[in-house]
Amino acid sequence: MLDIKFIRQNPDAVKDACVKKNIKCDIDKLLDVDQKRIKIKQDLEAIAAEKNKASKAIPQAKDQIERDTIIKAMKALDENVSNLEKKLKELEAEYEQMMLVVPNIPSEDSPISPDESGNVVAETWGEPKKFDFPVKDHIQLGKDLDLIDTEAGVKTSGFRGYYLKNEAVFLHFAIFWHALNLMREKGFKMFVPPTILREFALVGSGHLPAGRDEIYQIGNPGKLESGEEVKEPLYLTGTAEPSLLAYHAGQILNEKDLPIKMCGISQCYRSEVGSYGKDAKGLYRVHEFMKVEQVLICKNDIEESSQWLETMREISQTILKDLELPHRVLSICTGDMGAGKYKMYDIETWMPSRQAYGETHSDSNLTDWQARRLNTRYRDKEGNIKFPHMLNNTVVASPRILIAVMENYQQADGSIAIPKVLQPYLGGMTQIFAKK
């Protein structure tokens, strides 16, 4: 969330961000609620001072009549306090909900557009391969080589269900091993984080309340030893980002320990509400997948966090270059970047069957927007308490990356060549052939 002081001083800039990001948030109403809660707090402080003064006056009263008058006045004050506290509680709840919707201010160099049509190609690497034979999509390759079974997946799991089989399983994990080794070389601390999360973690990362439709809520969170049902809602996360960020929630870090570089590998779950007929065929859009995610926490310095955004993007591109996969980097426009983003890149990888690039990575700088929600702070060299900047980026996600590998490395005889960088993880295997 944004600092309320910033919102008070820069209402027009915040309203402008709402417009650019297509986010409905009544900033004037927020400021009105803010002023009302401040006024009630001031009134409560004044009443507390008056009560304190009256308490001191009781022992000094001339007679019982004066004491009774003071006590009666104090009771009236108590009743007023009760009414004000009730109103304040209502205003605080409204204020907190509205603050969670206020977007971050986008960077000055982010493209301005209401939707993804305004995304700008910032960089392109590699040339799409020209095949001298009919190209198969990953589903046909998966069937021919016994690597993918979507029919059994749908029967078992429902719409968008799938099985990876045989060499596809090893290829899947070889990509992850390569990614994890690279992240370790880059100095990231490794995690296998929880994927069942409490609400605060998803609110803290910004996936709630706005993204509620995309998140699976657990219908049966369990029972206590007494048999009483657990009342707290629990959710399945769509990325390791919320759990990695929540690791430091509520803490005061030391500046000397920054940046904190975290890398998590986890199963991910997304409901994909509203996309029933979109990318319905194949593994491009699925309900569950695995991902290696990088998260970074650095000083509250826009130059430093902006540089880390570029560095994290380069790490992801290193993976794609190692796999020799043509790709491009998009600078994401304001209407497509989400509420919390200051600046954002997507990386799209060439997928022959689509004759187009498909999104495989997402790289974002959210400045201190998440840190404020999670109350993660750090103490600088002068002893001042500040909110750090937080960034996240996809290292690699599968099975989407398998689409690019399988399709780009298909051979005329129907086999799939193994990228050279992955061969050591597969015992020297160089090709996946059809079963005899």
N, C-alpha and C positions, 0 to 999 in steps of 0.2 A: 504494500500500500504506500501511498504518498504521505509525506509529512503534512499534518493538518496545518502547520504554520505556513508551509509552501502554498497550500491550497488557498488559505486566507489571503496571502499576499499576491497570488498569481491566478485568480479565478479564470481570467480570460484564456490563459495558456492551457489550463486544465480543460476548459470547455472546448478549446480547439483540438486537444488530443482526443476528446470524446467523439468529436465530429470525424476526425481523420481515421479513427479506429472503428467507427460504426458502433459505438457503445452507448447504450441508453443510461445516462446517469445525470440526475438533476442536481447540478452543482449549487444552484441558488438554494434549493431546498436543503441540501446538506449543510450549507453555511448557516441557514436559518436554524436548523436543529442544533448545530454546534453552538450558536449564540444562546439559544434557550438553555442548553445544558450548563453553559458557563454561568449564566444568570442564576440558575437554581443553586449551583455550587456556591456562588457568592452569597446568596440569600442564606444558605445553610451555615456558612461561616459566620455571617452576621448574627444569626440566631444563636449559634454556639457561644459567641462572645457575650451576647446579651444574657444567656443562661448562666454563664460563668460569673458575670457581674451580679446577677440576682442571687446566686448561691452564696456569694460573699456578703450580700446585704442582709440575708436572713438572720444570722447571729447578731447583727447590729440593729435589728428592728426595735422600735420603742416599745411596742406592745404586741399582743397576739393578733389584734386586728391588722396591723401592718404586716405581720408575718404571713397571715392568711391571704392577704392581698397579693403579696409577692409570690406565694406558692400557687395561687390561682392563675396568676400571669404566666408562671412557668409551665403549668399544665396546658395552657393555651398554646404556648410555644411548642411543647412536645407534640400536640396534635397537628400543628402546622408543619413540624419536621416530618411527621409520618406521611402527610400528604405530599410534601415536596420530594421525599425520598422515593415514594411510589412513582411520581411523575418522572423523576430523574432516571429511575431504572428503565422506564419505557423509552425515554429519549436516548439513553445510552445504547440500548439494544438496537434502536432504529439507526443511530449514528454508526455503530459498528458494522451493521449490514451494508449501509451505504458506502462506508469507507472501503469495504472489500471489493466494491464494484469499480471504484475510481481507477482509471488506467494510468499507466506510466506515461511520461512524456517521451515520444519517439525522438530518435536522434535527428539532427538537422539534415543529414545526408540519406535518411531513409526515404525511398520513393513514396510519393503521396498518391494513393489511389483507393477507391472504395472496395476493390476486390483483387483477386490473384492476377487478373489481367494486367495489373500495374507492376508486377514483379519484373526486375531488370536483370538480365544476364550480366554478371560481373566478370566471369572467367569461364573459359572452356578448355578442357584438356583431352587430348587424344582424338582420333578420327574413328567414327563408327566403321566397323568391318563390313566390307562388301563381299557377300557370299556368292559363289558360282553354282549354288544348288538351292532348292526350295528350303526356306527357313522354317523350322518347327518352333512352336512355342514351348514353354517349360512344361506345360501339362502333357503335351504329346511326347516330349522327350522323357518325362517322368513315367508315362505309361509304357513306352517302348523299352525303357531300360529298367523298369520295375523299381523306380525311385520315389514315386508319389502316388498316393491313392486318395483321391478326393471323394469318390463314391462311398467308400467305407467310412471316410471321415465324416461325411454328412450323415450317414446312417447312425454313427456313434455319437457325434457331437452336435449335429444340427447344421444349419446354414453356415457356410464358410469353414466347416470342419475339414481336417486333412490329416493324413499320415505321411511322415517322411520315412523312407525305407532304405535298407541296404547301404550302398555307397553314399547316398544322399545324407545319411546320418553322419558318416565320417567327414564328408565335405563340410557339412554344417558346423561341426565342432572344430574342424581344422581352421576354419575362418576365425572362430572365436579364440582359439589358442594363439593364432598369429596376432590378433588384436590385443589380447591380454599381455602378451610378451612385449608388444610395442608400448603399451601404456606403462608397464613396469619400467621399461627403459627410459620413459619420459618422466619418471619420478612420481607417478600416481600411486596412492595407497589403495590396495585392492579390497573389495567387499563383495560378499554375496548377501544383499540386504533383504529384509522382509518384504513380501509382496502383499500381505494382508495388513492394512494400515488403519489407524485411528483417524478420525475426521480432521484433527488439528494438522496432521502432516499434509493432507491434500489442500486444506485451506491455506496453509503456510506457503506451499509451492504455487498456489494460484489456480490449481485444477478444480477447486471448489471456491465459491458456489457456481461460477459461470459454466463450468464443464460437466455439470452433474449428469447430463444425459449420456456422456461418453464413458461413465464409470460404473462398473458393476458393484452393487451393494450386496453384501452377504445377507441372505434372508434368515439364516439360522446361525447367529454368532455364538451360540453355545449356552451352557448352563453352569451355574456355580455349584459347589459341592452340596449346598442346601437344596438344590433343585430349582432355585430361582433363575429365570432366564436373564441372560446378560442384556442390559438395556442399551449399552453404548453401541452405536452403529459402527460396523467395520466394512472396509472396502477393499477390492482388488485393484492394485495400481496398474496403470498403463505404461509406466516407465520407472526406472530406479531413481529418478531425480527426486521425488518427494521424500523417500526414505533416506537418501543420502543427505539431503538438506536438513531433515529433521534430526539427524545424528547430533547436530550442534544447536538444536533449538533451545532457547532460554539461557544459553551460555554467554559468558563474557570471555572472549579469546584475547590473546596477547598479540600485538602487532608483529612481534618477532617470529611468531609461528605462521604468519601469512606469507604467501598464499597457501591455502590448504587444497591439495589436489586429490580428488577421490574418483575411483573408478568402480562401478558396480556392474555385475552380470546377473541378470534375473529373467524370469518368465514375466511376460507382460500381457495385460488383458484390456481390450477396448471393445465397447459395445457397438461402435460404428452406427449409431442411430442416424437414420435419415439417408443411409447409403445402401439400402437393400438392393437396388438395381445397378449400383455403381461398381465397376470392377468386380462383378459377381463371379466371373470365371477365373480360376487359378488362385495363386497364392499372393497376389499383390495386396489385397485388402482382406485381412483375416482377424478373427477375434482374439487369438492368442499367438504369441511369438516370443522369441528370445532376443535380448538386446544387451550390448555392452554400452554403458552410458558413462560419460565423463562429466563431473561437476567440479567447479572451482570456486573458492571463496577468497577474495582478495581485498586489499585496502579500498576505502571509499575514495577512489581516485579514478576519474573517468578516462584519463589517458591510459592508466594501467589496465583497467578492465577492458577497454577497447582493444588494447594490444593482445590481451589474453583471448578475446573473441577470435582474432585472426590466427593466433597460435593453435587454438583448439580446432579451427576449421582446417588448418594445414595438417594436423594429426589425422583427421578423417580422410583428407585427400591422400595422405601417405598410404593408407590402407588401399584405397582405390587404385593408386598408381602401382603399388606392389602387385595388385591383382591384374594390372594392365587393362582396366575397365575405363572406357571413355566416359567422361562426366562433365557436368557444368555446375557452376556456382550461381545461385540466384540471390540477389539482394531483395529481401522481402519487403513489400510495400505496407503502408500503415493499416490498410483495411484487411490484411491477411496475416498480420503478425501476432494478434492476441493482445489482451489487456496489459499484461505485465512486461512486455518486451520493450526495451530501449532500442535495440538494433538486432536484426536477425538475418541469418543466411539459411537457405536450403541448398543441399547438394542433390542433384539428380543424376542418375546413372543411365547410360544407354541400354535400352532393352529392345533387341531386334524385332521381336514379334509385335511390339507396339509401334515400331518405327518411330519411336519417340523416347525422350528421357523420362524416367520415373523417379519420384522422390525416394531417397534412401537415407538421408541425413538431415538433421535440423540443429542449427547452432545459434544460441541466443545469449544476449547480455541483458539481464533484468535490473541492473544497478542495485540499489538497496531496497527495491520494491518487495522482494521476498523476505529479506532479512528483517524488515519491520514487522511483517506478518508472523514470523517465527520468533521474534524478539532475540535474534542472534546479534551480538554486539562484539566489539573489540576495544581494548584500551590502547591508545596510541602512545608514542614515546613521551608525550607531555602529560599523560595521564587522563586525557579526555576520552570519554566513551562515545563511540561512533558505530553506525550500522555499516557492515561491509557490503561490497558488491558481490553478487552471485551470478554464475554463468553455468550453462549446461550445453552439452552437445552429444549427438549420437556418434559413437565410435564405429559400430556396425550393428545391423539388425538383420535377423534371419527368421523366416525364409525369404524376405524380399530380396536380399542380396543374392540368394541362390538363383533367382530369376535371371539376374544379369550374368552370373557366372555360367549357368547352364546354357543360356541362349547364345552368349558371345563366344563360348568355347565349343559349340557343337561342330561336329565334323561331317564330311560328306557321306561317310559310311554309317551315320546314325549314332556314333559314339560321342562322348564328351571328353575333351582334353582337360587334364588337371592343370590349373595355373602353376607355373614353376615354383612360386613362393610357397605353395601349400604342399608340394610333393614330399618334403621332409616330414611333415606331420602325418602323412599317409603311408609311411613305410616305403617311399619311393614310387608309389602308384602314379602312373602318368596318364591313364585313360580309363574311362568307364565304358565298358562294352556291353552290348545286348546279351542277355542270358541265353545260353544255348538250350 
